[in-house]
Amino acid sequence: MNRLSTSWGAFTLTRFPEDPREQLRAWDAADEYLLGHLAESGTDLSGTVAVLGDRWGALATALQAAGPAEVVQITDSYLGGRATRANLARAGAAPEAVRLLTTQDPPPERIDVLLVRVPKSLALLEDQLHRIAPAVHEGTVIVGAGMVKEIHTSTLKLFERILGPTRTSLAVKKARLIHTTPDPALTPGRNPWPYSYDLPADTPAPGLPGLTVTNHAGVFCADRLDIGTRFLLANLPGGFGRARVADLGCGNGVVGLAIALAEPEAELVLADESYQAVASARENFRAHVSDDRQVEFLVGDGLSDLPAGSFDLVLNNPPFHTHQATTDRTARRMFTDARRALRPGGELWIIGNRHLGYHVTLRRIFGNSELVASDAKFVVLRAVRQPDREDSR
């Protein structure tokens, strides 16, 4: 049972979307440790409590029952936000019990308690601490939390440099807390995010070499063109004219940008569950593609909110991690989502690490899989949406 017990009640929590085949918990020992510390230390929760990086809403759901004047959750994850809403509803909380903000929204003007679930991305932590620092005052209680393997010297240095003197707790169940004392006199310097760089001259796609791309913090491989994307760019399909194309899990939008420059009549949708990623893609298109071009930017649960059978081509570079869990859960959902979104005869092209065996998953979902290209590390695979019986009637 995915049930979290706290000093303010017990809560049944799930991730979003729920997958009965894979019972991954919506909370971990770091969430438990942090909530237990707040209760045992008698932390004053009567003001504005801001929670950064609450992965599936465990902290926000528990804290709203503790009675703060305001709980604010700040997340980069659309799926995490959906999980928070579902968990709040399951707990019987009013929809307004927690103010849900994204990493692209202005943070609260004043924060009395700042709780930070340490993210996997050090860059995202740096950006968010910079953004939140003006709201911190001398009396703000600042507590971070993470599993021991997530907290490094570089993590502590960020807290120290941007917010104030920092120390760590003893480890409990392989989790650790970070305690920071705000220093109003501190001058943390300029926030380096978003970050821009020029695509290298050997980028294997027409129109891309030398272009400046912008990445918001937390986007995968934010300071350079990653090798997987490079291999996909070298093996993109072409010649499809007025096709409707989706870049599913678009990241900074470089793959979609390559399609836009090579196929002037293609209609594009760039989708990701990360607000930081879609903001990056939007800025890169704004910089390099005509404003009258048919492009839609979508933060959401893949293509699930778009009509079935509405795409000719879906391009996808699926992640194989969900926070610290290594799983093909996200890839399976993306492939299934792509099949629903494709018209009969439409194609899904993916890039993946050879060892992940995505060809097996594609055959199970599409009934077919073709190897387009491979090297020592990656494969590019193609699957075709076959007509269902109802399609052929």
C-alpha positions as CSV (number, residue, x, y, z in Angstrom):
1,M,0.0,0.0,0.0
2,N,1.4,3.4,-1.0
3,R,0.5,5.0,2.2
4,L,2.6,7.7,4.0
5,S,2.1,8.2,7.7
6,T,2.9,11.6,9.2
7,S,2.1,13.6,12.3
8,W,-0.7,15.2,10.5
9,G,-2.4,12.1,9.2
10,A,-1.9,9.1,6.8
11,F,-2.2,9.7,3.1
12,T,-2.6,7.2,0.2
13,L,-0.4,8.6,-2.5
14,T,0.2,7.6,-6.2
15,R,2.3,8.7,-9.0
16,F,0.7,10.0,-12.2
17,P,-0.2,8.3,-14.3
18,E,-0.8,5.2,-12.2
19,D,0.6,1.9,-13.6
20,P,-0.7,-1.2,-11.8
21,R,2.2,-3.2,-13.4
22,E,4.9,-1.1,-11.7
23,Q,4.3,-0.2,-8.1
24,L,6.7,2.7,-7.7
25,R,6.1,4.7,-4.5
26,A,5.1,8.3,-4.7
27,W,7.4,9.2,-1.7
28,D,10.6,8.0,-0.3
29,A,12.7,8.1,2.9
30,A,13.8,11.7,2.2
31,D,10.2,12.8,2.3
32,E,9.6,10.9,5.5
33,Y,12.7,12.3,7.1
34,L,11.8,15.9,6.2
35,L,8.2,15.7,7.4
36,G,9.3,14.0,10.6
37,H,11.9,16.7,11.2
38,L,9.3,19.5,10.8
39,A,6.9,17.9,13.3
40,E,9.6,16.9,15.9
41,S,11.4,20.3,15.7
42,G,8.1,22.2,16.1
43,T,8.8,24.3,13.0
44,D,6.4,27.2,12.8
45,L,4.2,26.4,9.7
46,S,1.8,29.3,10.1
47,G,3.2,31.4,7.3
48,T,4.0,30.7,3.6
49,V,5.6,27.3,3.1
50,A,7.2,26.8,-0.3
51,V,8.1,23.4,-1.6
52,L,10.6,23.1,-4.4
53,G,10.8,19.8,-6.4
54,D,8.1,17.9,-4.6
55,R,8.1,15.0,-7.0
56,W,4.6,13.5,-6.7
57,G,3.0,15.8,-4.2
58,A,3.8,13.8,-1.0
59,L,5.1,16.9,0.8
60,A,2.4,19.3,-0.3
61,T,-0.4,16.8,0.5
62,A,0.9,16.2,4.0
63,L,1.7,19.8,4.7
64,Q,-1.7,21.2,3.7
65,A,-3.1,19.1,6.6
66,A,-0.6,20.8,9.0
67,G,-2.4,24.1,8.6
68,P,0.1,26.6,7.2
69,A,-1.4,29.9,6.0
70,E,-0.2,29.0,2.5
71,V,1.5,26.0,0.9
72,V,3.1,26.7,-2.5
73,Q,4.5,23.9,-4.6
74,I,7.0,24.8,-7.4
75,T,7.6,22.1,-9.9
76,D,9.1,21.6,-13.4
77,S,7.0,18.5,-14.0
78,Y,3.6,18.5,-15.5
79,L,3.1,14.9,-14.4
80,G,4.3,15.8,-10.9
81,G,1.7,18.5,-10.8
82,R,-1.1,16.1,-11.9
83,A,0.0,13.7,-9.2
84,T,-0.2,16.4,-6.6
85,R,-3.8,17.4,-7.7
86,A,-4.8,13.7,-7.6
87,N,-3.3,13.1,-4.2
88,L,-4.8,16.2,-2.7
89,A,-8.2,15.1,-4.0
90,R,-7.7,11.6,-2.6
91,A,-6.9,13.3,0.8
92,G,-10.1,15.3,0.7
93,A,-8.3,18.6,0.5
94,A,-9.8,21.6,-1.3
95,P,-8.3,22.3,-4.7
96,E,-7.0,25.7,-3.4
97,A,-5.3,24.0,-0.4
98,V,-2.0,24.2,-2.3
99,R,-0.9,26.9,-4.8
100,L,0.6,25.1,-7.7
101,L,3.4,27.0,-9.6
102,T,5.7,25.9,-12.3
103,T,9.4,26.7,-12.5
104,Q,8.5,29.3,-15.2
105,D,6.1,31.2,-12.9
106,P,7.2,34.0,-10.6
107,P,7.9,32.6,-7.1
108,P,6.1,34.0,-4.0
109,E,7.3,37.4,-2.8
110,R,7.9,36.2,0.7
111,I,8.7,32.7,2.0
112,D,8.7,31.8,5.7
113,V,9.6,28.1,5.3
114,L,11.5,26.8,2.3
115,L,11.6,23.1,1.7
116,V,13.8,21.7,-1.1
117,R,13.7,18.2,-2.5
118,V,17.1,18.0,-4.1
119,P,16.6,17.4,-7.9
120,K,18.7,15.1,-10.1
121,S,19.8,18.2,-12.0
122,L,22.3,20.4,-10.2
123,A,21.6,23.1,-12.8
124,L,17.9,23.1,-12.0
125,L,18.7,23.5,-8.3
126,E,21.1,26.4,-9.0
127,D,18.5,28.2,-11.1
128,Q,15.7,27.7,-8.6
129,L,17.7,28.8,-5.6
130,H,18.7,31.9,-7.5
131,R,15.0,32.6,-8.4
132,I,13.8,32.0,-4.8
133,A,16.5,33.8,-2.9
134,P,14.8,37.3,-3.0
135,A,11.8,35.8,-1.2
136,V,13.9,34.5,1.7
137,H,14.2,36.7,4.8
138,E,16.3,36.5,7.9
139,G,13.8,34.3,9.7
140,T,13.1,31.9,6.9
141,V,13.5,28.2,7.9
142,I,15.3,26.4,5.0
143,V,15.5,22.6,4.9
144,G,16.6,20.5,2.0
145,A,16.1,16.7,1.7
146,G,17.4,14.0,-0.5
147,M,18.8,10.5,-0.5
148,V,22.5,10.3,0.4
149,K,23.4,9.5,-3.2
150,E,21.7,12.7,-4.4
151,I,23.5,15.1,-2.0
152,H,27.1,16.0,-3.0
153,T,29.6,18.6,-2.0
154,S,28.5,20.6,-5.0
155,T,24.9,20.5,-3.8
156,L,25.9,21.9,-0.4
157,K,28.0,24.6,-2.0
158,L,25.0,25.9,-4.0
159,F,23.0,26.3,-0.8
160,E,25.9,28.0,0.9
161,R,26.7,30.3,-2.0
162,I,23.2,31.4,-2.8
163,L,21.3,31.3,0.5
164,G,23.7,31.1,3.5
165,P,25.7,28.8,5.8
166,T,24.8,25.2,5.3
167,R,25.2,21.9,7.2
168,T,23.9,18.4,6.8
169,S,22.2,16.0,9.2
170,L,23.1,12.4,10.0
171,A,21.8,9.9,7.5
172,V,18.5,8.1,8.3
173,K,17.4,5.2,6.0
174,K,19.9,6.5,3.5
175,A,18.3,9.9,3.5
176,R,19.8,13.2,4.6
177,L,18.6,16.7,5.5
178,I,20.3,20.0,4.6
179,H,20.0,22.9,7.0
180,T,20.7,26.4,5.7
181,T,20.7,29.7,7.7
182,P,19.7,32.6,5.6
183,D,22.3,35.3,5.2
184,P,20.6,38.6,4.1
185,A,24.0,40.2,3.4
186,L,25.0,37.4,0.9
187,T,25.5,38.4,-2.8
188,P,25.2,35.2,-4.8
189,G,25.9,36.8,-8.1
190,R,24.2,36.4,-11.4
191,N,22.0,33.4,-12.3
192,P,23.7,31.7,-15.2
193,W,20.5,30.2,-16.5
194,P,19.2,30.0,-19.2
195,Y,22.4,29.1,-20.9
196,S,23.2,29.5,-24.6
197,Y,25.7,27.9,-26.9
198,D,26.4,27.5,-30.6
199,L,25.7,24.2,-32.3
200,P,29.0,22.7,-33.6
201,A,29.9,23.0,-37.3
202,D,29.6,19.2,-37.8
203,T,26.0,19.1,-36.5
204,P,24.5,16.6,-39.0
205,A,21.4,18.4,-40.1
206,P,21.0,21.2,-42.7
207,G,20.6,24.7,-41.3
208,L,21.6,23.8,-37.7
209,P,25.5,24.2,-37.7
210,G,26.4,27.4,-36.0
211,L,22.9,28.2,-34.7
212,T,22.7,29.5,-31.1
213,V,20.4,27.4,-28.9
214,T,19.1,28.4,-25.5
215,N,18.5,25.9,-22.7
216,H,16.7,26.5,-19.4
217,A,18.2,24.8,-16.4
218,G,17.2,21.1,-16.0
219,V,17.0,20.4,-19.7
220,F,18.9,17.2,-20.5
221,C,22.5,17.9,-21.6
222,A,21.9,21.7,-21.4
223,D,25.5,22.8,-22.2
224,R,26.1,20.9,-25.4
225,L,24.5,18.7,-28.2
226,D,24.1,15.3,-26.7
227,I,25.4,12.3,-28.7
228,G,22.0,10.6,-28.9
229,T,20.4,13.6,-30.4
230,R,23.3,14.0,-32.8
231,F,22.8,10.4,-34.0
232,L,19.1,10.9,-34.5
233,L,19.8,14.2,-36.4
234,A,22.1,12.2,-38.8
235,N,19.3,9.7,-39.5
236,L,16.1,11.8,-39.7
237,P,13.4,11.0,-42.3
238,G,12.7,13.6,-44.9
239,G,10.6,14.5,-47.9
240,F,7.2,14.4,-46.3
241,G,5.9,17.8,-47.4
242,R,2.8,19.0,-45.5
243,A,3.0,16.2,-42.9
244,R,1.9,16.8,-39.3
245,V,4.9,16.0,-37.2
246,A,5.3,15.7,-33.4
247,D,8.6,15.9,-31.5
248,L,7.5,13.9,-28.4
249,G,9.7,14.6,-25.4
250,C,11.2,17.6,-27.3
251,G,13.7,18.8,-24.8
252,N,15.2,22.0,-26.1
253,G,13.5,21.4,-29.5
254,V,16.6,20.9,-31.6
255,V,15.2,17.9,-33.4
256,G,11.9,19.7,-34.2
257,L,14.0,22.7,-35.3
258,A,15.9,20.5,-37.8
259,I,12.5,19.4,-39.2
260,A,11.3,22.9,-39.4
261,L,14.3,24.1,-41.3
262,A,14.4,21.1,-43.7
263,E,10.7,20.8,-44.3
264,P,9.1,24.3,-44.8
265,E,5.6,23.0,-45.2
266,A,5.5,20.5,-42.2
267,E,3.2,21.3,-39.3
268,L,4.9,20.8,-36.0
269,V,3.9,20.0,-32.4
270,L,6.7,20.0,-29.8
271,A,5.6,18.3,-26.6
272,D,7.3,17.7,-23.2
273,E,6.2,17.2,-19.6
274,S,9.0,19.7,-18.5
275,Y,8.1,23.4,-18.4
276,Q,11.8,24.2,-18.6
277,A,12.1,22.1,-21.8
278,V,9.2,23.6,-23.6
279,A,10.3,27.1,-22.6
280,S,13.7,26.3,-24.2
281,A,12.1,24.9,-27.4
282,R,9.9,28.0,-27.7
283,E,12.8,30.4,-27.4
284,N,14.9,28.4,-30.0
285,F,12.1,28.5,-32.5
286,R,11.4,32.2,-31.8
287,A,15.1,32.8,-32.6
288,H,15.4,30.8,-35.8
289,V,12.0,30.1,-37.3
290,S,9.5,32.5,-38.9
291,D,6.7,33.7,-36.6
292,D,4.0,32.6,-39.2
293,R,5.2,29.0,-39.1
294,Q,2.7,26.4,-37.9
295,V,4.2,25.3,-34.6
296,E,2.5,24.3,-31.4
297,F,4.3,24.0,-28.0
298,L,2.6,21.7,-25.5
299,V,3.4,21.0,-21.9
300,G,1.5,18.0,-20.9
301,D,1.1,14.2,-20.7
302,G,2.7,13.5,-24.1
303,L,0.2,13.8,-26.9
304,S,-2.7,12.5,-24.9
305,D,-4.7,15.7,-25.1
306,L,-4.6,15.8,-28.9
307,P,-7.0,13.9,-31.2
308,A,-6.2,10.3,-32.1
309,G,-4.9,9.7,-35.6
310,S,-3.8,13.3,-36.1
311,F,-0.1,12.8,-36.9
312,D,1.9,11.5,-39.9
313,L,5.2,11.3,-38.0
314,V,6.3,11.2,-34.4
315,L,9.9,11.6,-33.4
316,N,11.0,10.5,-29.9
317,N,14.1,10.2,-27.7
318,P,12.6,8.6,-24.6
319,P,14.2,8.9,-21.1
320,F,14.9,5.7,-19.3
321,H,15.0,7.2,-15.8
322,T,12.1,8.4,-13.6
323,H,14.0,10.4,-11.0
324,Q,16.3,7.8,-9.5
325,A,14.4,4.7,-10.8
326,T,15.7,3.1,-14.0
327,T,12.6,1.9,-15.9
328,D,11.1,1.7,-19.4
329,R,7.8,2.8,-18.0
330,T,8.0,6.3,-19.6
331,A,9.2,4.8,-23.0
332,R,6.3,2.3,-23.0
333,R,3.8,5.1,-22.4
334,M,5.3,7.3,-25.0
335,F,5.3,4.6,-27.7
336,T,1.6,3.7,-26.8
337,D,0.7,7.4,-26.9
338,A,2.5,7.8,-30.3
339,R,0.5,4.9,-31.7
340,R,-2.8,6.4,-30.7
341,A,-1.8,9.8,-32.1
342,L,-0.6,8.4,-35.5
343,R,-2.9,8.0,-38.4
344,P,-2.8,4.5,-40.1
345,G,0.4,4.4,-42.0
346,G,2.0,7.0,-39.8
347,E,5.5,6.4,-38.4
348,L,7.2,6.6,-35.1
349,W,11.0,7.1,-35.2
350,I,12.9,6.7,-32.0
351,I,16.5,6.9,-30.8
352,G,17.6,4.7,-27.9
353,N,20.5,3.0,-26.3
354,R,21.1,-0.4,-27.9
355,H,20.9,-2.4,-24.6
356,L,17.4,-1.2,-23.8
357,G,15.7,-3.5,-26.3
358,Y,13.1,-1.0,-27.5
359,H,12.6,-3.1,-30.7
360,V,10.8,-5.7,-28.5
361,T,8.6,-3.1,-27.0
362,L,7.7,-1.5,-30.4
363,R,6.8,-4.9,-31.8
364,R,4.5,-5.5,-28.9
365,I,2.8,-2.1,-29.3
366,F,2.9,-1.6,-33.1
367,G,3.3,-5.2,-34.3
368,N,6.5,-4.2,-36.2
369,S,9.9,-2.6,-35.7
370,E,12.6,-1.8,-38.3
371,L,16.2,-0.9,-37.6
372,V,17.1,2.3,-39.5
373,A,20.6,2.9,-38.2
374,S,22.9,1.8,-35.4
375,D,26.3,2.4,-34.0
376,A,28.2,1.0,-30.9
377,K,25.9,2.8,-28.5
378,F,22.6,3.8,-30.2
379,V,19.9,2.5,-32.5
380,V,17.3,4.4,-34.6
381,L,14.1,2.4,-34.9
382,R,11.0,2.9,-37.1
383,A,7.6,1.5,-36.3
384,V,4.5,1.9,-38.6
385,R,1.0,2.3,-37.3
386,Q,-1.0,-0.5,-38.9
387,P,-4.8,0.0,-39.5
388,D,-7.0,-1.4,-36.9
389,R,-10.1,-3.3,-37.9
390,E,-12.3,-0.3,-37.3
391,D,-9.9,1.9,-39.4
392,S,-10.5,-0.4,-42.5
393,R,-14.3,-0.4,-42.3
